[in-house]
Amino acid sequence: MNISLDLIQDKVECFEAADLATLEKKINEQIEHNKALLLEVHHVSHQMHVSANGQRFYSAVVHFKAKK
């Protein structure tokens, strides 16, 4: 039985929430989890959508890369 351990070089995660504070909390929690994998934030992209009834919806994509 062979076990191969490779480091994760890149990881992209998507987040969504009904308000900006919740979205930020979700992202910050995942940043802390990914620190254990030796990953750091490389890029963040975010968007806001307003539905027909005026309700806001926030989303973000965070690209994590291995620390050098």
Distance bins in CASP14 RR format, pairs under 12 A and 6 or more apart:
PFRMAT RR
TARGET T0000
AUTHOR 0000-0000-0000
RMODE 2
METHOD distances of the structure
MODEL  1
6 37 0 0 0 0 0 1 0 0 0 0 0
6 66 0 0 0 0 0 1 0 0 0 0 0
7 37 0 0 0 0 1 0 0 0 0 0 0
7 38 1 0 0 1 0 0 0 0 0 0 0
7 39 0 0 0 0 1 0 0 0 0 0 0
7 65 0 0 0 0 0 1 0 0 0 0 0
7 66 1 0 0 1 0 0 0 0 0 0 0
7 67 0 0 0 0 1 0 0 0 0 0 0
7 68 0 0 0 0 0 1 0 0 0 0 0
8 34 0 0 0 0 1 0 0 0 0 0 0
8 36 0 0 0 0 0 1 0 0 0 0 0
8 37 1 0 1 0 0 0 0 0 0 0 0
8 38 0 0 0 0 1 0 0 0 0 0 0
8 39 1 0 0 1 0 0 0 0 0 0 0
8 40 0 0 0 0 0 1 0 0 0 0 0
8 64 0 0 0 0 1 0 0 0 0 0 0
8 65 0 0 0 0 1 0 0 0 0 0 0
8 66 1 0 0 1 0 0 0 0 0 0 0
8 67 0 0 0 0 0 1 0 0 0 0 0
9 37 0 0 0 0 0 1 0 0 0 0 0
9 38 0 0 0 0 0 1 0 0 0 0 0
9 39 0 0 0 0 1 0 0 0 0 0 0
9 40 0 0 0 0 0 1 0 0 0 0 0
9 42 0 0 0 0 0 1 0 0 0 0 0
9 63 0 0 0 0 0 1 0 0 0 0 0
9 64 0 0 0 0 1 0 0 0 0 0 0
9 65 1 0 0 1 0 0 0 0 0 0 0
9 66 1 0 1 0 0 0 0 0 0 0 0
9 67 0 0 0 0 0 1 0 0 0 0 0
9 68 0 0 0 0 0 1 0 0 0 0 0
10 34 0 0 0 0 0 1 0 0 0 0 0
10 37 0 0 0 0 0 1 0 0 0 0 0
10 39 0 0 0 0 1 0 0 0 0 0 0
10 40 0 0 0 0 0 1 0 0 0 0 0
10 41 0 0 0 0 0 1 0 0 0 0 0
10 42 1 0 0 1 0 0 0 0 0 0 0
10 43 0 0 0 0 0 1 0 0 0 0 0
10 62 0 0 0 0 0 1 0 0 0 0 0
10 63 1 0 0 1 0 0 0 0 0 0 0
10 64 1 0 0 1 0 0 0 0 0 0 0
10 65 1 0 1 0 0 0 0 0 0 0 0
10 66 1 0 0 1 0 0 0 0 0 0 0
11 30 0 0 0 0 1 0 0 0 0 0 0
11 31 0 0 0 0 0 1 0 0 0 0 0
11 33 0 0 0 0 0 1 0 0 0 0 0
11 34 1 0 0 1 0 0 0 0 0 0 0
11 37 1 0 0 1 0 0 0 0 0 0 0
11 38 0 0 0 0 0 1 0 0 0 0 0
11 39 1 0 1 0 0 0 0 0 0 0 0
11 40 0 0 0 0 0 1 0 0 0 0 0
11 41 0 0 0 0 0 1 0 0 0 0 0
11 42 0 0 0 0 1 0 0 0 0 0 0
11 43 0 0 0 0 0 1 0 0 0 0 0
11 61 0 0 0 0 0 1 0 0 0 0 0
11 62 0 0 0 0 1 0 0 0 0 0 0
11 63 1 0 0 1 0 0 0 0 0 0 0
11 64 1 0 1 0 0 0 0 0 0 0 0
11 65 1 0 0 1 0 0 0 0 0 0 0
11 66 0 0 0 0 1 0 0 0 0 0 0
12 30 0 0 0 0 0 1 0 0 0 0 0
12 34 0 0 0 0 0 1 0 0 0 0 0
12 39 0 0 0 0 0 1 0 0 0 0 0
12 41 0 0 0 0 0 1 0 0 0 0 0
12 42 0 0 0 0 1 0 0 0 0 0 0
12 43 0 0 0 0 1 0 0 0 0 0 0
12 44 0 0 0 0 0 1 0 0 0 0 0
12 45 0 0 0 0 1 0 0 0 0 0 0
12 60 0 0 0 0 0 1 0 0 0 0 0
12 61 1 0 0 1 0 0 0 0 0 0 0
12 62 1 0 0 1 0 0 0 0 0 0 0
12 63 1 0 1 0 0 0 0 0 0 0 0
12 64 1 0 0 1 0 0 0 0 0 0 0
12 65 0 0 0 0 1 0 0 0 0 0 0
13 26 0 0 0 0 1 0 0 0 0 0 0
13 27 0 0 0 0 1 0 0 0 0 0 0
13 29 0 0 0 0 0 1 0 0 0 0 0
13 30 1 0 0 1 0 0 0 0 0 0 0
13 31 0 0 0 0 1 0 0 0 0 0 0
13 33 0 0 0 0 1 0 0 0 0 0 0
13 34 0 0 0 0 1 0 0 0 0 0 0
13 37 0 0 0 0 0 1 0 0 0 0 0
13 39 0 0 0 0 0 1 0 0 0 0 0
13 41 0 0 0 0 0 1 0 0 0 0 0
13 42 0 0 0 0 0 1 0 0 0 0 0
13 43 0 0 0 0 0 1 0 0 0 0 0
13 44 0 0 0 0 0 1 0 0 0 0 0
13 45 0 0 0 0 0 1 0 0 0 0 0
13 59 0 0 0 0 0 1 0 0 0 0 0
13 60 0 0 0 0 1 0 0 0 0 0 0
13 61 1 0 0 1 0 0 0 0 0 0 0
13 62 1 0 1 0 0 0 0 0 0 0 0
13 63 0 0 0 0 1 0 0 0 0 0 0
13 64 1 0 0 1 0 0 0 0 0 0 0
14 23 0 0 0 0 0 1 0 0 0 0 0
14 26 0 0 0 0 0 1 0 0 0 0 0
14 27 0 0 0 0 0 1 0 0 0 0 0
14 30 0 0 0 0 0 1 0 0 0 0 0
14 44 0 0 0 0 0 1 0 0 0 0 0
14 45 0 0 0 0 1 0 0 0 0 0 0
14 46 0 0 0 0 0 1 0 0 0 0 0
14 47 0 0 0 0 0 1 0 0 0 0 0
14 58 0 0 0 0 0 1 0 0 0 0 0
14 59 1 0 0 1 0 0 0 0 0 0 0
14 60 1 0 0 1 0 0 0 0 0 0 0
14 61 1 0 1 0 0 0 0 0 0 0 0
14 62 0 0 0 0 1 0 0 0 0 0 0
14 63 0 0 0 0 0 1 0 0 0 0 0
15 22 0 0 0 0 1 0 0 0 0 0 0
15 23 1 0 1 0 0 0 0 0 0 0 0
15 24 0 0 0 0 1 0 0 0 0 0 0
15 25 0 0 0 0 1 0 0 0 0 0 0
15 26 1 0 1 0 0 0 0 0 0 0 0
15 27 1 0 1 0 0 0 0 0 0 0 0
15 28 0 0 0 0 0 1 0 0 0 0 0
15 29 0 0 0 0 1 0 0 0 0 0 0
15 30 1 0 0 1 0 0 0 0 0 0 0
15 31 0 0 0 0 0 1 0 0 0 0 0
15 44 0 0 0 0 1 0 0 0 0 0 0
15 45 0 0 0 0 0 1 0 0 0 0 0
15 46 0 0 0 0 1 0 0 0 0 0 0
15 47 0 0 0 0 0 1 0 0 0 0 0
15 57 0 0 0 0 0 1 0 0 0 0 0
15 58 0 0 0 0 1 0 0 0 0 0 0
15 59 1 0 0 1 0 0 0 0 0 0 0
15 60 1 0 1 0 0 0 0 0 0 0 0
15 61 1 0 0 1 0 0 0 0 0 0 0
15 62 1 0 0 1 0 0 0 0 0 0 0
16 22 0 0 0 0 1 0 0 0 0 0 0
16 23 1 0 0 1 0 0 0 0 0 0 0
16 26 0 0 0 0 1 0 0 0 0 0 0
16 27 0 0 0 0 0 1 0 0 0 0 0
16 46 0 0 0 0 0 1 0 0 0 0 0
16 47 0 0 0 0 1 0 0 0 0 0 0
16 48 0 0 0 0 0 1 0 0 0 0 0
16 49 0 0 0 0 1 0 0 0 0 0 0
16 56 0 0 0 0 0 1 0 0 0 0 0
16 57 1 0 0 1 0 0 0 0 0 0 0
16 58 1 0 0 1 0 0 0 0 0 0 0
16 59 1 0 1 0 0 0 0 0 0 0 0
16 60 1 0 0 1 0 0 0 0 0 0 0
16 61 0 0 0 0 0 1 0 0 0 0 0
17 23 1 1 0 0 0 0 0 0 0 0 0
17 24 0 0 0 0 1 0 0 0 0 0 0
17 25 0 0 0 0 1 0 0 0 0 0 0
17 26 1 0 0 1 0 0 0 0 0 0 0
17 27 0 0 0 0 1 0 0 0 0 0 0
17 29 0 0 0 0 0 1 0 0 0 0 0
17 46 0 0 0 0 0 1 0 0 0 0 0
17 47 0 0 0 0 0 1 0 0 0 0 0
17 48 0 0 0 0 0 1 0 0 0 0 0
17 49 0 0 0 0 0 1 0 0 0 0 0
17 56 0 0 0 0 1 0 0 0 0 0 0
17 57 0 0 0 0 1 0 0 0 0 0 0
17 58 1 0 1 0 0 0 0 0 0 0 0
17 59 1 0 0 1 0 0 0 0 0 0 0
17 60 0 0 0 0 1 0 0 0 0 0 0
18 26 0 0 0 0 0 1 0 0 0 0 0
18 48 0 0 0 0 0 1 0 0 0 0 0
18 49 0 0 0 0 0 1 0 0 0 0 0
18 51 0 0 0 0 0 1 0 0 0 0 0
18 54 0 0 0 0 0 1 0 0 0 0 0
18 55 1 0 0 1 0 0 0 0 0 0 0
18 56 1 0 0 1 0 0 0 0 0 0 0
18 57 1 0 0 1 0 0 0 0 0 0 0
18 58 1 0 0 1 0 0 0 0 0 0 0
18 59 0 0 0 0 0 1 0 0 0 0 0
19 25 0 0 0 0 1 0 0 0 0 0 0
19 26 0 0 0 0 0 1 0 0 0 0 0
19 48 0 0 0 0 0 1 0 0 0 0 0
19 55 0 0 0 0 0 1 0 0 0 0 0
19 56 1 0 0 1 0 0 0 0 0 0 0
19 57 0 0 0 0 1 0 0 0 0 0 0
19 58 1 0 0 1 0 0 0 0 0 0 0
20 26 0 0 0 0 0 1 0 0 0 0 0
20 27 0 0 0 0 0 1 0 0 0 0 0
20 46 0 0 0 0 1 0 0 0 0 0 0
20 47 0 0 0 0 0 1 0 0 0 0 0
20 48 0 0 0 0 1 0 0 0 0 0 0
20 56 0 0 0 0 1 0 0 0 0 0 0
20 57 0 0 0 0 0 1 0 0 0 0 0
20 58 1 0 1 0 0 0 0 0 0 0 0
20 59 0 0 0 0 0 1 0 0 0 0 0
20 60 0 0 0 0 1 0 0 0 0 0 0
21 27 0 0 0 0 0 1 0 0 0 0 0
21 28 0 0 0 0 0 1 0 0 0 0 0
21 58 0 0 0 0 1 0 0 0 0 0 0
22 28 0 0 0 0 0 1 0 0 0 0 0
22 29 0 0 0 0 0 1 0 0 0 0 0
22 56 0 0 0 0 0 1 0 0 0 0 0
22 57 0 0 0 0 0 1 0 0 0 0 0
22 58 0 0 0 0 1 0 0 0 0 0 0
22 59 0 0 0 0 0 1 0 0 0 0 0
22 60 0 0 0 0 0 1 0 0 0 0 0
23 29 0 0 0 0 0 1 0 0 0 0 0
23 30 0 0 0 0 0 1 0 0 0 0 0
23 44 0 0 0 0 0 1 0 0 0 0 0
23 46 1 0 0 1 0 0 0 0 0 0 0
23 47 0 0 0 0 0 1 0 0 0 0 0
23 48 0 0 0 0 1 0 0 0 0 0 0
23 56 0 0 0 0 0 1 0 0 0 0 0
23 57 0 0 0 0 1 0 0 0 0 0 0
23 58 1 0 1 0 0 0 0 0 0 0 0
23 59 1 0 0 1 0 0 0 0 0 0 0
23 60 1 0 0 1 0 0 0 0 0 0 0
23 61 0 0 0 0 0 1 0 0 0 0 0
23 62 0 0 0 0 0 1 0 0 0 0 0
24 30 0 0 0 0 0 1 0 0 0 0 0
24 31 0 0 0 0 0 1 0 0 0 0 0
24 44 0 0 0 0 0 1 0 0 0 0 0
24 46 0 0 0 0 1 0 0 0 0 0 0
24 58 0 0 0 0 1 0 0 0 0 0 0
24 60 0 0 0 0 1 0 0 0 0 0 0
24 62 0 0 0 0 0 1 0 0 0 0 0
25 31 0 0 0 0 0 1 0 0 0 0 0
25 32 0 0 0 0 0 1 0 0 0 0 0
25 58 0 0 0 0 0 1 0 0 0 0 0
25 60 0 0 0 0 0 1 0 0 0 0 0
26 32 0 0 0 0 0 1 0 0 0 0 0
26 33 0 0 0 0 0 1 0 0 0 0 0
26 46 0 0 0 0 0 1 0 0 0 0 0
26 58 0 0 0 0 0 1 0 0 0 0 0
26 59 0 0 0 0 0 1 0 0 0 0 0
26 60 0 0 0 0 1 0 0 0 0 0 0
26 62 0 0 0 0 1 0 0 0 0 0 0
27 33 0 0 0 0 0 1 0 0 0 0 0
27 34 0 0 0 0 0 1 0 0 0 0 0
27 41 0 0 0 0 1 0 0 0 0 0 0
27 44 1 0 0 1 0 0 0 0 0 0 0
27 45 0 0 0 0 0 1 0 0 0 0 0
27 46 0 0 0 0 1 0 0 0 0 0 0
27 58 0 0 0 0 0 1 0 0 0 0 0
27 59 0 0 0 0 0 1 0 0 0 0 0
27 60 1 0 0 1 0 0 0 0 0 0 0
27 61 0 0 0 0 0 1 0 0 0 0 0
27 62 1 0 0 1 0 0 0 0 0 0 0
27 63 0 0 0 0 0 1 0 0 0 0 0
27 64 0 0 0 0 0 1 0 0 0 0 0
28 34 0 0 0 0 0 1 0 0 0 0 0
28 35 0 0 0 0 0 1 0 0 0 0 0
28 41 0 0 0 0 0 1 0 0 0 0 0
28 44 0 0 0 0 0 1 0 0 0 0 0
28 60 0 0 0 0 0 1 0 0 0 0 0
28 62 0 0 0 0 0 1 0 0 0 0 0
29 35 0 0 0 0 0 1 0 0 0 0 0
29 62 0 0 0 0 0 1 0 0 0 0 0
30 36 0 0 0 0 0 1 0 0 0 0 0
30 37 0 0 0 0 0 1 0 0 0 0 0
30 39 0 0 0 0 1 0 0 0 0 0 0
30 40 0 0 0 0 0 1 0 0 0 0 0
30 41 0 0 0 0 1 0 0 0 0 0 0
30 44 0 0 0 0 0 1 0 0 0 0 0
30 60 0 0 0 0 0 1 0 0 0 0 0
30 61 0 0 0 0 0 1 0 0 0 0 0
30 62 1 0 0 1 0 0 0 0 0 0 0
30 64 0 0 0 0 1 0 0 0 0 0 0
31 37 0 0 0 0 0 1 0 0 0 0 0
31 39 0 0 0 0 1 0 0 0 0 0 0
31 40 0 0 0 0 1 0 0 0 0 0 0
31 41 1 0 0 1 0 0 0 0 0 0 0
31 42 0 0 0 0 0 1 0 0 0 0 0
31 44 0 0 0 0 0 1 0 0 0 0 0
31 60 0 0 0 0 0 1 0 0 0 0 0
31 62 1 0 0 1 0 0 0 0 0 0 0
31 63 0 0 0 0 0 1 0 0 0 0 0
31 64 0 0 0 0 1 0 0 0 0 0 0
32 39 0 0 0 0 0 1 0 0 0 0 0
32 40 0 0 0 0 0 1 0 0 0 0 0
32 41 0 0 0 0 0 1 0 0 0 0 0
32 64 0 0 0 0 0 1 0 0 0 0 0
33 39 0 0 0 0 1 0 0 0 0 0 0
33 62 0 0 0 0 0 1 0 0 0 0 0
33 64 0 0 0 0 0 1 0 0 0 0 0
34 40 1 0 0 1 0 0 0 0 0 0 0
34 41 0 0 0 0 1 0 0 0 0 0 0
34 42 0 0 0 0 0 1 0 0 0 0 0
34 62 0 0 0 0 1 0 0 0 0 0 0
34 63 0 0 0 0 0 1 0 0 0 0 0
34 64 1 0 1 0 0 0 0 0 0 0 0
34 65 0 0 0 0 0 1 0 0 0 0 0
34 66 0 0 0 0 0 1 0 0 0 0 0
34 67 0 0 0 0 0 1 0 0 0 0 0
35 41 0 0 0 0 0 1 0 0 0 0 0
35 64 0 0 0 0 1 0 0 0 0 0 0
35 66 0 0 0 0 0 1 0 0 0 0 0
35 67 0 0 0 0 1 0 0 0 0 0 0
36 64 0 0 0 0 0 1 0 0 0 0 0
36 67 0 0 0 0 0 1 0 0 0 0 0
37 64 0 0 0 0 1 0 0 0 0 0 0
37 65 0 0 0 0 0 1 0 0 0 0 0
37 66 0 0 0 0 1 0 0 0 0 0 0
37 67 0 0 0 0 1 0 0 0 0 0 0
38 64 0 0 0 0 1 0 0 0 0 0 0
38 65 0 0 0 0 1 0 0 0 0 0 0
38 66 1 0 0 1 0 0 0 0 0 0 0
38 67 1 0 1 0 0 0 0 0 0 0 0
38 68 0 0 0 0 1 0 0 0 0 0 0
39 62 0 0 0 0 0 1 0 0 0 0 0
39 63 0 0 0 0 1 0 0 0 0 0 0
39 64 1 0 1 0 0 0 0 0 0 0 0
39 65 1 0 0 1 0 0 0 0 0 0 0
39 66 1 0 0 1 0 0 0 0 0 0 0
39 67 1 0 0 1 0 0 0 0 0 0 0
39 68 0 0 0 0 0 1 0 0 0 0 0
40 62 0 0 0 0 0 1 0 0 0 0 0
40 63 0 0 0 0 0 1 0 0 0 0 0
40 64 1 0 0 1 0 0 0 0 0 0 0
40 65 1 0 0 1 0 0 0 0 0 0 0
40 66 1 0 0 1 0 0 0 0 0 0 0
40 67 1 0 1 0 0 0 0 0 0 0 0
40 68 0 0 0 0 1 0 0 0 0 0 0
41 60 0 0 0 0 0 1 0 0 0 0 0
41 61 0 0 0 0 0 1 0 0 0 0 0
41 62 1 0 0 1 0 0 0 0 0 0 0
41 63 1 0 0 1 0 0 0 0 0 0 0
41 64 1 0 0 1 0 0 0 0 0 0 0
41 65 0 0 0 0 1 0 0 0 0 0 0
41 66 0 0 0 0 0 1 0 0 0 0 0
41 67 0 0 0 0 0 1 0 0 0 0 0
42 61 0 0 0 0 0 1 0 0 0 0 0
42 62 0 0 0 0 1 0 0 0 0 0 0
42 63 1 0 1 0 0 0 0 0 0 0 0
42 64 1 0 0 1 0 0 0 0 0 0 0
42 65 1 0 1 0 0 0 0 0 0 0 0
42 66 0 0 0 0 1 0 0 0 0 0 0
42 67 0 0 0 0 0 1 0 0 0 0 0
42 68 0 0 0 0 0 1 0 0 0 0 0
43 60 0 0 0 0 0 1 0 0 0 0 0
43 61 0 0 0 0 1 0 0 0 0 0 0
43 62 1 0 0 1 0 0 0 0 0 0 0
43 63 1 0 1 0 0 0 0 0 0 0 0
43 64 0 0 0 0 1 0 0 0 0 0 0
43 65 0 0 0 0 1 0 0 0 0 0 0
44 59 0 0 0 0 0 1 0 0 0 0 0
44 60 1 0 0 1 0 0 0 0 0 0 0
44 61 1 0 0 1 0 0 0 0 0 0 0
44 62 1 0 1 0 0 0 0 0 0 0 0
44 63 1 0 0 1 0 0 0 0 0 0 0
44 64 0 0 0 0 0 1 0 0 0 0 0
45 59 0 0 0 0 1 0 0 0 0 0 0
45 60 1 0 0 1 0 0 0 0 0 0 0
45 61 1 0 1 0 0 0 0 0 0 0 0
45 62 0 0 0 0 1 0 0 0 0 0 0
45 63 0 0 0 0 1 0 0 0 0 0 0
46 57 0 0 0 0 0 1 0 0 0 0 0
46 58 1 0 0 1 0 0 0 0 0 0 0
46 59 1 0 0 1 0 0 0 0 0 0 0
46 60 1 0 1 0 0 0 0 0 0 0 0
46 61 1 0 0 1 0 0 0 0 0 0 0
46 62 0 0 0 0 1 0 0 0 0 0 0
47 56 0 0 0 0 0 1 0 0 0 0 0
47 57 0 0 0 0 1 0 0 0 0 0 0
47 58 1 0 0 1 0 0 0 0 0 0 0
47 59 1 0 1 0 0 0 0 0 0 0 0
47 60 1 0 0 1 0 0 0 0 0 0 0
47 61 0 0 0 0 1 0 0 0 0 0 0
48 54 0 0 0 0 0 1 0 0 0 0 0
48 55 0 0 0 0 0 1 0 0 0 0 0
48 56 1 0 0 1 0 0 0 0 0 0 0
48 57 1 0 0 1 0 0 0 0 0 0 0
48 58 1 0 1 0 0 0 0 0 0 0 0
48 59 1 0 0 1 0 0 0 0 0 0 0
48 60 0 0 0 0 1 0 0 0 0 0 0
49 55 0 0 0 0 1 0 0 0 0 0 0
49 56 1 0 0 1 0 0 0 0 0 0 0
49 57 1 0 1 0 0 0 0 0 0 0 0
49 58 1 0 0 1 0 0 0 0 0 0 0
49 59 1 0 0 1 0 0 0 0 0 0 0
50 56 1 0 1 0 0 0 0 0 0 0 0
50 57 1 0 0 1 0 0 0 0 0 0 0
50 58 0 0 0 0 0 1 0 0 0 0 0
51 57 1 0 0 1 0 0 0 0 0 0 0
END
